[in-house]
């Protein structure tokens, strides 16, 4: 499925598609496995030792190594980079990395996903370095519930203040992600939308997904996006909005009264594998071709050999046939389930 356009000596010269004819356009990079939150859907507190065993700072890719990988992906057509974790801002000097990425030919956008616990301290530096977009995780406005979900006593008010800082900055887009779990926080959907309507913040509600194994996911704990849409439409009439590009993960909706938009990420009820164009790079130097992967491809030994790295990544993508969400029900019925990579390792 790969097509070599010219020699390998130039800039973007290799067009690759996978076994389902999907190109690679988006690279998500985990800067660290560590996180100071203990969100129940990602890294429940009782499993923190798993993170501590996994998260050895000496094994993390350096910023120079990360940019070397990005340069290769840019030659394959990647134009969007998202920095994730763990909590990416636990790495020092992330603004320096953002600046380096923005200088790479072909990269049009750099985004960051964060729990905002450290954001207020570094936001100005990130924006000055060229950060384009930011996504902040916020699963509840109600303080007690927020503490229950995140396993922290961090103040919601501080996160809201950081979001306000983002809105006052030169960032092109500010998003809030909320993972919705039945019996936990579905009652936060309307309050979140009420708080952010008319502000320019795009709230996205995510169906609780079976990423990794530590969260002990059950299908019965998923709130179907359609049910949430009915709830929202009963409060504020809405209508769908067209996607801006192929491979967009969220279905977009706008309020009829002009007070902005929100999104639904419905991997469980409406899988979007057919146009997924995202690759992931772990902090240890492994390429993952699916959020629900059970293994990665170690490219760290090739980081000082750009042409070999290009060939290796091209082959990894050409061999890709992942469509886990589309086949979820079949996968879940298998008696011997293969353990999947945890979310704090592979990023969101």
Secondary structure as a PSIPRED ss2 file (coil, helix, strand):
# PSIPRED VFORMAT (PSIPRED V4.0)

   1 X C   1.000  0.000  0.000
   2 X E   0.000  0.000  1.000
   3 X E   0.000  0.000  1.000
   4 X E   0.000  0.000  1.000
   5 X C   1.000  0.000  0.000
   6 X C   1.000  0.000  0.000
   7 X C   1.000  0.000  0.000
   8 X C   1.000  0.000  0.000
   9 X C   1.000  0.000  0.000
  10 X C   1.000  0.000  0.000
  11 X C   1.000  0.000  0.000
  12 X C   1.000  0.000  0.000
  13 X C   1.000  0.000  0.000
  14 X E   0.000  0.000  1.000
  15 X E   0.000  0.000  1.000
  16 X E   0.000  0.000  1.000
  17 X E   0.000  0.000  1.000
  18 X C   1.000  0.000  0.000
  19 X C   1.000  0.000  0.000
  20 X C   1.000  0.000  0.000
  21 X C   1.000  0.000  0.000
  22 X C   1.000  0.000  0.000
  23 X E   0.000  0.000  1.000
  24 X C   1.000  0.000  0.000
  25 X C   1.000  0.000  0.000
  26 X E   0.000  0.000  1.000
  27 X E   0.000  0.000  1.000
  28 X E   0.000  0.000  1.000
  29 X E   0.000  0.000  1.000
  30 X E   0.000  0.000  1.000
  31 X C   1.000  0.000  0.000
  32 X C   1.000  0.000  0.000
  33 X C   1.000  0.000  0.000
  34 X C   1.000  0.000  0.000
  35 X C   1.000  0.000  0.000
  36 X C   1.000  0.000  0.000
  37 X C   1.000  0.000  0.000
  38 X C   1.000  0.000  0.000
  39 X C   1.000  0.000  0.000
  40 X C   1.000  0.000  0.000
  41 X C   1.000  0.000  0.000
  42 X C   1.000  0.000  0.000
  43 X C   1.000  0.000  0.000
  44 X C   1.000  0.000  0.000
  45 X H   0.000  1.000  0.000
  46 X H   0.000  1.000  0.000
  47 X H   0.000  1.000  0.000
  48 X H   0.000  1.000  0.000
  49 X H   0.000  1.000  0.000
  50 X H   0.000  1.000  0.000
  51 X H   0.000  1.000  0.000
  52 X H   0.000  1.000  0.000
  53 X H   0.000  1.000  0.000
  54 X H   0.000  1.000  0.000
  55 X C   1.000  0.000  0.000
  56 X C   1.000  0.000  0.000
  57 X H   0.000  1.000  0.000
  58 X H   0.000  1.000  0.000
  59 X H   0.000  1.000  0.000
  60 X C   1.000  0.000  0.000
  61 X C   1.000  0.000  0.000
  62 X C   1.000  0.000  0.000
  63 X H   0.000  1.000  0.000
  64 X H   0.000  1.000  0.000
  65 X H   0.000  1.000  0.000
  66 X H   0.000  1.000  0.000
  67 X H   0.000  1.000  0.000
  68 X H   0.000  1.000  0.000
  69 X H   0.000  1.000  0.000
  70 X H   0.000  1.000  0.000
  71 X H   0.000  1.000  0.000
  72 X H   0.000  1.000  0.000
  73 X H   0.000  1.000  0.000
  74 X H   0.000  1.000  0.000
  75 X H   0.000  1.000  0.000
  76 X C   1.000  0.000  0.000
  77 X C   1.000  0.000  0.000
  78 X C   1.000  0.000  0.000
  79 X C   1.000  0.000  0.000
  80 X E   0.000  0.000  1.000
  81 X E   0.000  0.000  1.000
  82 X E   0.000  0.000  1.000
  83 X E   0.000  0.000  1.000
  84 X E   0.000  0.000  1.000
  85 X C   1.000  0.000  0.000
  86 X C   1.000  0.000  0.000
  87 X C   1.000  0.000  0.000
  88 X H   0.000  1.000  0.000
  89 X H   0.000  1.000  0.000
  90 X H   0.000  1.000  0.000
  91 X C   1.000  0.000  0.000
  92 X C   1.000  0.000  0.000
  93 X C   1.000  0.000  0.000
  94 X H   0.000  1.000  0.000
  95 X H   0.000  1.000  0.000
  96 X H   0.000  1.000  0.000
  97 X H   0.000  1.000  0.000
  98 X H   0.000  1.000  0.000
  99 X H   0.000  1.000  0.000
 100 X H   0.000  1.000  0.000
 101 X H   0.000  1.000  0.000
 102 X H   0.000  1.000  0.000
 103 X C   1.000  0.000  0.000
 104 X C   1.000  0.000  0.000
 105 X C   1.000  0.000  0.000
 106 X C   1.000  0.000  0.000
 107 X C   1.000  0.000  0.000
 108 X C   1.000  0.000  0.000
 109 X E   0.000  0.000  1.000
 110 X E   0.000  0.000  1.000
 111 X E   0.000  0.000  1.000
 112 X E   0.000  0.000  1.000
 113 X E   0.000  0.000  1.000
 114 X E   0.000  0.000  1.000
 115 X C   1.000  0.000  0.000
 116 X C   1.000  0.000  0.000
 117 X C   1.000  0.000  0.000
 118 X C   1.000  0.000  0.000
 119 X H   0.000  1.000  0.000
 120 X H   0.000  1.000  0.000
 121 X H   0.000  1.000  0.000
 122 X H   0.000  1.000  0.000
 123 X H   0.000  1.000  0.000
 124 X H   0.000  1.000  0.000
 125 X H   0.000  1.000  0.000
 126 X H   0.000  1.000  0.000
 127 X H   0.000  1.000  0.000
 128 X H   0.000  1.000  0.000
 129 X H   0.000  1.000  0.000
 130 X C   1.000  0.000  0.000
 131 X C   1.000  0.000  0.000
 132 X C   1.000  0.000  0.000
 133 X E   0.000  0.000  1.000
 134 X E   0.000  0.000  1.000
 135 X E   0.000  0.000  1.000
 136 X E   0.000  0.000  1.000
 137 X E   0.000  0.000  1.000
 138 X C   1.000  0.000  0.000
 139 X C   1.000  0.000  0.000
 140 X C   1.000  0.000  0.000
 141 X C   1.000  0.000  0.000
 142 X C   1.000  0.000  0.000
 143 X H   0.000  1.000  0.000
 144 X H   0.000  1.000  0.000
 145 X H   0.000  1.000  0.000
 146 X H   0.000  1.000  0.000
 147 X H   0.000  1.000  0.000
 148 X H   0.000  1.000  0.000
 149 X H   0.000  1.000  0.000
 150 X H   0.000  1.000  0.000
 151 X C   1.000  0.000  0.000
 152 X C   1.000  0.000  0.000
 153 X C   1.000  0.000  0.000
 154 X C   1.000  0.000  0.000
 155 X C   1.000  0.000  0.000
 156 X H   0.000  1.000  0.000
 157 X H   0.000  1.000  0.000
 158 X H   0.000  1.000  0.000
 159 X H   0.000  1.000  0.000
 160 X H   0.000  1.000  0.000
 161 X H   0.000  1.000  0.000
 162 X H   0.000  1.000  0.000
 163 X H   0.000  1.000  0.000
 164 X H   0.000  1.000  0.000
 165 X H   0.000  1.000  0.000
 166 X H   0.000  1.000  0.000
 167 X H   0.000  1.000  0.000
 168 X H   0.000  1.000  0.000
 169 X C   1.000  0.000  0.000
 170 X C   1.000  0.000  0.000
 171 X C   1.000  0.000  0.000
 172 X C   1.000  0.000  0.000
 173 X E   0.000  0.000  1.000
 174 X E   0.000  0.000  1.000
 175 X E   0.000  0.000  1.000
 176 X E   0.000  0.000  1.000
 177 X E   0.000  0.000  1.000
 178 X E   0.000  0.000  1.000
 179 X E   0.000  0.000  1.000
 180 X E   0.000  0.000  1.000
 181 X E   0.000  0.000  1.000
 182 X C   1.000  0.000  0.000
 183 X C   1.000  0.000  0.000
 184 X C   1.000  0.000  0.000
 185 X C   1.000  0.000  0.000
 186 X H   0.000  1.000  0.000
 187 X H   0.000  1.000  0.000
 188 X H   0.000  1.000  0.000
 189 X H   0.000  1.000  0.000
 190 X H   0.000  1.000  0.000
 191 X H   0.000  1.000  0.000
 192 X H   0.000  1.000  0.000
 193 X H   0.000  1.000  0.000
 194 X H   0.000  1.000  0.000
 195 X H   0.000  1.000  0.000
 196 X H   0.000  1.000  0.000
 197 X C   1.000  0.000  0.000
 198 X C   1.000  0.000  0.000
 199 X C   1.000  0.000  0.000
 200 X C   1.000  0.000  0.000
 201 X C   1.000  0.000  0.000
 202 X E   0.000  0.000  1.000
 203 X E   0.000  0.000  1.000
 204 X E   0.000  0.000  1.000
 205 X E   0.000  0.000  1.000
 206 X E   0.000  0.000  1.000
 207 X E   0.000  0.000  1.000
 208 X C   1.000  0.000  0.000
 209 X C   1.000  0.000  0.000
 210 X C   1.000  0.000  0.000
 211 X C   1.000  0.000  0.000
 212 X C   1.000  0.000  0.000
 213 X C   1.000  0.000  0.000
 214 X C   1.000  0.000  0.000
 215 X C   1.000  0.000  0.000
 216 X C   1.000  0.000  0.000
 217 X C   1.000  0.000  0.000
 218 X C   1.000  0.000  0.000
 219 X H   0.000  1.000  0.000
 220 X H   0.000  1.000  0.000
 221 X H   0.000  1.000  0.000
 222 X E   0.000  0.000  1.000
 223 X C   1.000  0.000  0.000
 224 X C   1.000  0.000  0.000
 225 X H   0.000  1.000  0.000
 226 X H   0.000  1.000  0.000
 227 X H   0.000  1.000  0.000
 228 X H   0.000  1.000  0.000
 229 X H   0.000  1.000  0.000
 230 X H   0.000  1.000  0.000
 231 X H   0.000  1.000  0.000
 232 X H   0.000  1.000  0.000
 233 X H   0.000  1.000  0.000
 234 X H   0.000  1.000  0.000
 235 X H   0.000  1.000  0.000
 236 X C   1.000  0.000  0.000
 237 X C   1.000  0.000  0.000
 238 X E   0.000  0.000  1.000
 239 X E   0.000  0.000  1.000
 240 X E   0.000  0.000  1.000
 241 X E   0.000  0.000  1.000
 242 X C   1.000  0.000  0.000
 243 X C   1.000  0.000  0.000
 244 X C   1.000  0.000  0.000
 245 X C   1.000  0.000  0.000
 246 X C   1.000  0.000  0.000
 247 X C   1.000  0.000  0.000
 248 X C   1.000  0.000  0.000
 249 X C   1.000  0.000  0.000
 250 X C   1.000  0.000  0.000
 251 X E   0.000  0.000  1.000
 252 X E   0.000  0.000  1.000
 253 X E   0.000  0.000  1.000
 254 X E   0.000  0.000  1.000
 255 X E   0.000  0.000  1.000
 256 X C   1.000  0.000  0.000
 257 X C   1.000  0.000  0.000
 258 X C   1.000  0.000  0.000
 259 X C   1.000  0.000  0.000
 260 X C   1.000  0.000  0.000
 261 X E   0.000  0.000  1.000
 262 X E   0.000  0.000  1.000
 263 X E   0.000  0.000  1.000
 264 X E   0.000  0.000  1.000
 265 X E   0.000  0.000  1.000
 266 X C   1.000  0.000  0.000
 267 X C   1.000  0.000  0.000
 268 X C   1.000  0.000  0.000
 269 X C   1.000  0.000  0.000
 270 X C   1.000  0.000  0.000
 271 X C   1.000  0.000  0.000
 272 X C   1.000  0.000  0.000
 273 X H   0.000  1.000  0.000
 274 X H   0.000  1.000  0.000
 275 X H   0.000  1.000  0.000
 276 X C   1.000  0.000  0.000
 277 X C   1.000  0.000  0.000
 278 X E   0.000  0.000  1.000
 279 X E   0.000  0.000  1.000
 280 X E   0.000  0.000  1.000
 281 X E   0.000  0.000  1.000
 282 X C   1.000  0.000  0.000
 283 X C   1.000  0.000  0.000
 284 X C   1.000  0.000  0.000
 285 X C   1.000  0.000  0.000
 286 X E   0.000  0.000  1.000
 287 X E   0.000  0.000  1.000
 288 X E   0.000  0.000  1.000
 289 X C   1.000  0.000  0.000
 290 X C   1.000  0.000  0.000
 291 X C   1.000  0.000  0.000
 292 X C   1.000  0.000  0.000
 293 X C   1.000  0.000  0.000
 294 X C   1.000  0.000  0.000
 295 X C   1.000  0.000  0.000
 296 X C   1.000  0.000  0.000
 297 X E   0.000  0.000  1.000
 298 X E   0.000  0.000  1.000
 299 X C   1.000  0.000  0.000
 300 X H   0.000  1.000  0.000
 301 X H   0.000  1.000  0.000
 302 X H   0.000  1.000  0.000
 303 X C   1.000  0.000  0.000
 304 X C   1.000  0.000  0.000
 305 X C   1.000  0.000  0.000
 306 X H   0.000  1.000  0.000
 307 X H   0.000  1.000  0.000
 308 X H   0.000  1.000  0.000
 309 X H   0.000  1.000  0.000
 310 X H   0.000  1.000  0.000
 311 X H   0.000  1.000  0.000
 312 X H   0.000  1.000  0.000
 313 X H   0.000  1.000  0.000
 314 X H   0.000  1.000  0.000
 315 X H   0.000  1.000  0.000
 316 X H   0.000  1.000  0.000
 317 X H   0.000  1.000  0.000
 318 X H   0.000  1.000  0.000
 319 X C   1.000  0.000  0.000
 320 X C   1.000  0.000  0.000
 321 X C   1.000  0.000  0.000
 322 X C   1.000  0.000  0.000
 323 X C   1.000  0.000  0.000
 324 X C   1.000  0.000  0.000
 325 X H   0.000  1.000  0.000
 326 X H   0.000  1.000  0.000
 327 X H   0.000  1.000  0.000
 328 X H   0.000  1.000  0.000
 329 X H   0.000  1.000  0.000
 330 X H   0.000  1.000  0.000
 331 X H   0.000  1.000  0.000
 332 X H   0.000  1.000  0.000
 333 X H   0.000  1.000  0.000
 334 X C   1.000  0.000  0.000
 335 X C   1.000  0.000  0.000
 336 X C   1.000  0.000  0.000
 337 X C   1.000  0.000  0.000
 338 X C   1.000  0.000  0.000
 339 X C   1.000  0.000  0.000
 340 X C   1.000  0.000  0.000
 341 X C   1.000  0.000  0.000
 342 X C   1.000  0.000  0.000
 343 X H   0.000  1.000  0.000
 344 X H   0.000  1.000  0.000
 345 X H   0.000  1.000  0.000
 346 X H   0.000  1.000  0.000
 347 X C   1.000  0.000  0.000
 348 X C   1.000  0.000  0.000
